[in-house]
Amino acid sequence: MIQVSNLSYGSAASPILQDVSADIPAGQVTALIGPNGAGKSTLLKLIARQMTPAGGSIRMDGLDLVQAVPAVLARKMAVVAQHLSVASRVRVRDLVGFGRWPHSAGRLGPADHAAIANAVELFDLGGLQERFLDELSGGQRQRAFIAMAYAQDTDWLLLDEPLNNLDLNHARNLMAQLRHLAEAQGKGIVIVVHDLNYAISWSDHVVALRDGQVAFQGPVAEAATAEHLSALYQTPVAITRLEGQVFAQYHR
């Protein structure tokens, strides 16, 4: 479990997160949702230890993330940022191989090559693995970075808006893969997502932020109600079911 307690970030004049507390369960897909500027990406970056909180604490499976050694964290969680950058003349397979660094320190063995091959196959990169990153579309690069994070073989995957640039097919497939990783491999997935239907249809748990504070949280079926979502986004949201699938309607 990731336990966020009384977390704050920003200055007194410009607070971004204020007294945020949330419990994120292990072995499930948790969606961070909310309107623009709510603090979703900031919360993810603080959990990923890419930024330092002004106050509060974050523990991952009992480990205090502020005090944790980087080498330990690299085997505990993998992160895919919203804005991705790496040398353009890197081949896809080599990029995925970077995820094995915490295990191999650059000296790839049979287990590392097997993990790379598995990640390439899982994220449908077989036909792209010898191509350079600057030869790929934005969505293809996105999948390559997620494959690199998966190859890192950690208990937790933290993904900041991973559906950006993905077409309908690959967005759906990615969410299905994330659910599979949670259900079959027990990985904890934390995902910042703007598309409300992807969030409520594929996630187990939700943490909703508005104006830097937690608006509501809990299992999707209990917390993501029409009333809560309408208040969160300040627009009418209706929850419907079609063939057992939950949908949010907000276009009319």
C-alpha positions as CSV (number, residue, x, y, z in Angstrom):
1,M,0.0,0.0,0.0
2,I,1.1,3.6,-0.6
3,Q,0.1,5.7,2.3
4,V,0.1,9.5,1.7
5,S,-0.3,11.4,4.9
6,N,-1.0,15.2,5.3
7,L,1.0,15.9,2.2
8,S,1.6,19.5,1.0
9,Y,3.5,21.1,-1.8
10,G,4.0,24.6,-2.9
11,S,4.3,27.9,-1.1
12,A,1.9,29.6,1.3
13,A,1.1,32.1,-1.4
14,S,0.7,29.4,-4.1
15,P,-0.2,26.1,-2.6
16,I,-0.5,23.2,-5.1
17,L,-1.4,20.4,-2.7
18,Q,-2.8,21.0,0.7
19,D,-3.0,18.4,3.5
20,V,-3.5,15.4,1.1
21,S,-4.0,12.0,2.6
22,A,-4.8,8.9,0.6
23,D,-4.4,5.1,0.8
24,I,-3.5,3.5,-2.5
25,P,-4.0,-0.3,-2.5
26,A,-1.3,-2.7,-3.7
27,G,-2.2,-5.1,-6.5
28,Q,-4.9,-2.8,-8.0
29,V,-5.2,-0.1,-10.7
30,T,-5.7,3.3,-9.0
31,A,-6.7,6.3,-11.2
32,L,-5.8,9.8,-10.1
33,I,-8.6,12.0,-11.6
34,G,-9.8,15.5,-11.4
35,P,-10.0,18.8,-13.5
36,N,-6.9,20.5,-14.9
37,G,-4.7,22.0,-12.3
38,A,-6.1,19.8,-9.5
39,G,-2.6,18.5,-8.6
40,K,-2.8,14.9,-10.0
41,S,0.6,15.0,-11.7
42,T,2.2,16.8,-8.8
43,L,1.0,14.0,-6.4
44,L,2.4,11.3,-8.7
45,K,5.7,13.1,-8.9
46,L,5.9,13.4,-5.2
47,I,5.2,9.7,-4.8
48,A,7.9,9.0,-7.5
49,R,10.2,11.2,-5.5
50,Q,10.8,13.5,-8.4
51,M,9.9,16.4,-6.2
52,T,10.2,17.0,-2.4
53,P,7.1,17.7,-0.4
54,A,6.8,20.8,1.8
55,G,5.2,18.7,4.5
56,G,3.7,15.3,5.2
57,S,4.9,11.8,4.5
58,I,4.7,9.0,1.9
59,R,5.2,5.4,2.6
60,M,5.3,2.6,0.1
61,D,4.7,-0.9,1.6
62,G,6.0,0.5,4.9
63,L,9.1,2.1,3.3
64,D,9.5,5.9,4.0
65,L,10.1,7.2,0.5
66,V,12.0,10.3,1.7
67,Q,14.5,8.2,3.5
68,A,14.7,5.3,0.9
69,V,18.0,4.6,-0.9
70,P,17.7,5.2,-4.7
71,A,18.9,1.7,-5.5
72,V,16.1,0.2,-3.4
73,L,13.5,2.5,-4.9
74,A,14.6,1.5,-8.4
75,R,13.6,-2.1,-7.6
76,K,10.4,-1.0,-5.9
77,M,8.8,1.4,-8.4
78,A,9.1,2.4,-12.1
79,V,7.9,5.7,-13.4
80,V,6.8,7.0,-16.8
81,A,6.6,10.8,-16.9
82,Q,4.1,12.8,-18.9
83,H,6.9,14.5,-20.9
84,L,9.3,11.9,-22.3
85,S,12.8,12.7,-23.6
86,V,15.8,10.6,-24.4
87,A,18.5,10.6,-27.2
88,S,16.6,10.2,-30.4
89,R,19.1,7.8,-31.9
90,V,18.3,5.1,-29.4
91,R,16.7,1.9,-30.7
92,V,13.4,0.8,-29.2
93,R,14.9,-2.5,-27.9
94,D,17.8,-0.6,-26.3
95,L,15.4,1.8,-24.6
96,V,13.5,-1.1,-23.1
97,G,16.8,-2.6,-22.0
98,F,17.5,0.6,-19.9
99,G,14.7,-0.7,-17.6
100,R,17.0,-3.6,-16.6
101,W,19.7,-1.3,-15.2
102,P,18.7,-1.7,-11.5
103,H,19.2,-5.5,-12.0
104,S,22.2,-5.6,-14.4
105,A,24.0,-2.3,-14.0
106,G,24.4,-2.4,-17.8
107,R,25.7,-6.0,-18.0
108,L,22.7,-7.8,-19.5
109,G,22.4,-11.5,-18.8
110,P,20.0,-14.2,-20.0
111,A,17.3,-13.1,-17.4
112,D,17.6,-9.5,-18.6
113,H,17.3,-10.4,-22.3
114,A,14.2,-12.5,-21.4
115,A,12.6,-9.6,-19.6
116,I,13.3,-7.3,-22.5
117,A,11.8,-9.7,-25.0
118,N,8.7,-10.2,-22.8
119,A,8.2,-6.4,-22.5
120,V,8.6,-5.9,-26.2
121,E,6.0,-8.6,-26.9
122,L,3.6,-7.5,-24.2
123,F,3.4,-3.9,-25.5
124,D,3.3,-4.8,-29.2
125,L,6.7,-3.5,-30.1
126,G,8.1,-6.5,-32.0
127,G,7.9,-4.8,-35.4
128,L,9.4,-1.6,-34.0
129,Q,12.2,-2.9,-31.8
130,E,15.1,-2.1,-34.2
131,R,13.8,1.3,-35.1
132,F,15.1,4.6,-33.6
133,L,12.9,6.6,-31.4
134,D,12.9,9.6,-33.8
135,E,11.3,7.3,-36.4
136,L,8.3,6.6,-34.2
137,S,5.0,8.3,-33.7
138,G,4.2,9.8,-30.3
139,G,2.0,6.9,-29.4
140,Q,4.7,4.4,-30.4
141,R,7.3,6.2,-28.3
142,Q,4.8,6.2,-25.4
143,R,4.4,2.4,-25.6
144,A,8.2,2.0,-25.7
145,F,8.7,4.0,-22.5
146,I,6.0,2.0,-20.7
147,A,7.6,-1.2,-21.9
148,M,10.9,0.1,-20.4
149,A,9.2,0.7,-17.1
150,Y,7.6,-2.8,-17.2
151,A,11.0,-4.4,-17.9
152,Q,12.3,-2.8,-14.7
153,D,10.2,-5.5,-12.9
154,T,9.0,-3.5,-9.9
155,D,6.1,-3.9,-7.5
156,W,4.7,-0.5,-8.5
157,L,4.2,1.2,-11.9
158,L,3.5,5.0,-11.8
159,L,2.2,6.4,-15.1
160,D,1.5,10.1,-15.8
161,E,-1.1,10.4,-18.5
162,P,0.0,7.3,-20.4
163,L,-2.9,7.4,-22.8
164,N,-1.6,10.6,-24.4
165,N,-1.0,10.1,-28.1
166,L,-2.5,6.6,-28.1
167,D,-5.2,5.7,-30.6
168,L,-8.4,3.9,-29.5
169,N,-7.0,0.5,-30.0
170,H,-3.7,1.0,-28.2
171,A,-5.3,3.0,-25.4
172,R,-7.8,0.2,-24.7
173,N,-5.1,-2.5,-25.0
174,L,-2.9,-0.6,-22.6
175,M,-5.6,-0.4,-20.0
176,A,-6.3,-4.1,-20.4
177,Q,-2.6,-4.8,-19.9
178,L,-2.5,-2.8,-16.8
179,R,-5.5,-4.6,-15.3
180,H,-3.8,-7.9,-16.3
181,L,-0.6,-6.8,-14.5
182,A,-2.5,-6.0,-11.4
183,E,-4.6,-9.1,-11.4
184,A,-2.1,-11.7,-12.6
185,Q,1.1,-10.3,-11.2
186,G,0.0,-8.3,-8.2
187,K,1.5,-5.0,-9.4
188,G,0.2,-1.8,-8.0
189,I,-0.6,0.6,-10.8
190,V,-1.1,4.3,-10.3
191,I,-2.2,6.2,-13.3
192,V,-3.1,9.9,-14.0
193,V,-5.9,9.8,-16.5
194,H,-8.1,12.5,-18.0
195,D,-10.5,10.3,-19.9
196,L,-13.2,9.6,-17.2
197,N,-14.5,6.5,-18.9
198,Y,-11.1,4.8,-19.0
199,A,-10.8,5.7,-15.3
200,I,-14.1,4.2,-14.1
201,S,-14.2,1.3,-16.6
202,W,-10.7,-0.1,-16.0
203,S,-9.6,1.0,-12.5
204,D,-10.3,-0.6,-9.2
205,H,-9.7,2.4,-7.0
206,V,-9.9,6.2,-7.5
207,V,-8.4,9.2,-5.9
208,A,-10.1,12.4,-7.0
209,L,-8.4,15.8,-6.6
210,R,-9.8,19.3,-6.9
211,D,-7.9,22.5,-6.0
212,G,-5.0,20.6,-4.5
213,Q,-7.2,18.6,-2.1
214,V,-8.8,15.1,-2.1
215,A,-12.4,15.5,-3.1
216,F,-13.2,11.8,-2.6
217,Q,-11.4,8.4,-2.8
218,G,-12.2,4.7,-2.6
219,P,-13.2,1.7,-4.7
220,V,-14.5,3.0,-8.1
221,A,-18.0,1.4,-7.6
222,E,-18.5,3.1,-4.3
223,A,-16.7,6.5,-4.8
224,A,-17.2,7.4,-8.5
225,T,-20.9,8.2,-8.2
226,A,-22.7,10.6,-10.5
227,E,-23.1,13.0,-7.6
228,H,-19.4,13.0,-6.8
229,L,-18.2,13.2,-10.4
230,S,-20.6,16.1,-11.2
231,A,-19.3,18.1,-8.2
232,L,-15.7,17.2,-9.1
233,Y,-15.9,18.5,-12.7
234,Q,-18.6,21.1,-12.1
235,T,-20.6,19.6,-15.0
236,P,-23.5,17.1,-15.0
237,V,-22.3,13.5,-15.2
238,A,-24.6,10.5,-15.4
239,I,-23.5,6.9,-14.8
240,T,-25.0,4.3,-17.0
241,R,-24.3,0.6,-17.7
242,L,-24.2,-1.1,-21.1
243,E,-23.7,-4.9,-21.2
244,G,-22.2,-4.8,-17.7
245,Q,-19.8,-2.0,-18.5
246,V,-19.9,1.3,-16.6
247,F,-20.0,4.5,-18.6
248,A,-20.0,8.2,-17.7
249,Q,-22.1,10.5,-19.8
250,Y,-21.3,14.1,-19.9
251,H,-21.5,15.3,-23.5
252,R,-25.2,16.4,-23.3
